[in-house]
């Protein structure tokens, strides 16, 4: 069983060798590695071209810069494996990852298998705390519930709002490629929606799930010391892009039952925090950041979603923050967002 691993690469000369080595050194050998050079301007392209000379399982594609979504879609168009995996170029895999996944795929004939990850800081490695999924085989109605959870949280799940995107990333799983091809599932332009391109892919894919397995093991090593990460930077016109994202999600779930729609509105409501934090990441005067937060708090879509959010179920610190948001207290939201951002930057 051939498994394709797709890695979009942009200016990753400091990390790509370690990443590729972790793939080619896998104990499971029936793999192909697709390296998509997304218009790198450093030495990345030259480094990539050396890998096929050393290992015939590697294929390299060079393209103009178009964003991670275009690179992944190119990889999907060229992948030959029965299953596909995705990685980011600054991360790496434990050496028995693919072997363990392949064993389970063959045993249960899975549509998707997901696993946990380890956050790699400069001086410490921390496995992602999991209060969300049981290590188990899911089928039938359980898969439908996974689809709903990918859309968003409801009821008691709101007690752990940090789990909102536990099922979002495509880097922590392997997917049956035939489902992707038959349903023409692709990655949407993240430059248009601002974030959550992975999540859109996973929402659409999970609509077709019949067998799913979760392993609560940290196979994927997620580097947290890359200061160039997009999540640390200010995103222009983020609220407008998020509106387009929510439109795209709604198109995928509009015919679903009430629980999925509730999850959708809770995602929008909790996403208000991300918009407020983004406002503080921009350079310039405090007054400019404050005005942007006021604009967020006046947005009708978020006001509608916040009315539906059961704030009473949230943990205390979240309850305070979202109460301030719901009251449209721009000053309170500003100062609390500044504290949150400071703590986040400390890691």
PyMOL commands that set and color helices and strands:
alter all, ss='L'
color gray80, all
select helices_A, chain A and resi 16-24+44-54+68-78+97-108+141-151+155-163+170-172+177-182+190-193+197-206+230-232+238-253+258-281+286-297+300-308+311-313+316-326+330-345
alter helices_A, ss='H'
color red, helices_A
select strands_A, chain A and resi 3-9+31-38+58-63+83-88+92-93+112-120+125-127+136-139+173-176+211-223
alter strands_A, ss='S'
color yellow, strands_A
deselect
rebuild
show_as cartoon
